[in-house]
Amino acid sequence: MEQELQVPSNAETPTARTLQTDSRLLLSLAVTAAITGGGLLVFFTVVTAVGW
């Protein structure tokens, strides 16, 4: 005899939870990389303009 497993329709799956956690991490890394890249661009622009 087989038993059917019933999961509530509003239950959060582990895959969805993992995806949400990973997307938060990737968003944080992307924002950090963008800020760092922008800062480096400004730094090297200023250094080039000053002529060091």
C-alpha positions in Angstrom: 0.0 0.0 0.0 1.3 3.4 -0.9 0.7 6.5 1.1 0.2 9.9 -0.4 2.2 12.7 1.2 0.1 15.8 1.5 1.8 19.2 1.8 -0.1 22.3 2.6 -0.4 24.6 -0.4 1.2 27.5 1.4 4.2 25.5 2.7 7.6 27.0 1.9 9.9 24.5 0.2 13.6 24.2 1.1 14.5 25.1 -2.5 12.6 28.3 -2.3 14.2 29.2 1.0 17.7 28.5 -0.5 16.9 30.5 -3.6 15.8 33.4 -1.4 19.0 33.3 0.7 21.2 33.0 -2.4 19.5 35.9 -4.1 20.0 38.1 -1.1 23.7 37.2 -1.0 24.2 37.8 -4.7 22.4 41.1 -4.5 24.6 42.2 -1.7 27.7 41.2 -3.6 26.5 42.9 -6.7 25.9 46.2 -4.9 29.3 46.0 -3.2 31.0 45.3 -6.5 29.2 48.3 -8.1 30.2 50.7 -5.3 33.8 49.5 -5.3 34.0 49.7 -9.1 32.5 53.2 -9.0 35.0 54.3 -6.3 37.9 53.0 -8.3 36.7 54.7 -11.4 36.5 58.0 -9.6 39.8 57.5 -7.9 41.7 56.8 -11.1 39.9 59.7 -12.9 41.0 62.1 -10.2 44.6 60.7 -10.2 44.7 61.0 -14.0 43.3 64.6 -13.9 45.8 65.7 -11.2 48.6 64.1 -13.2 50.6 62.2 -10.6 
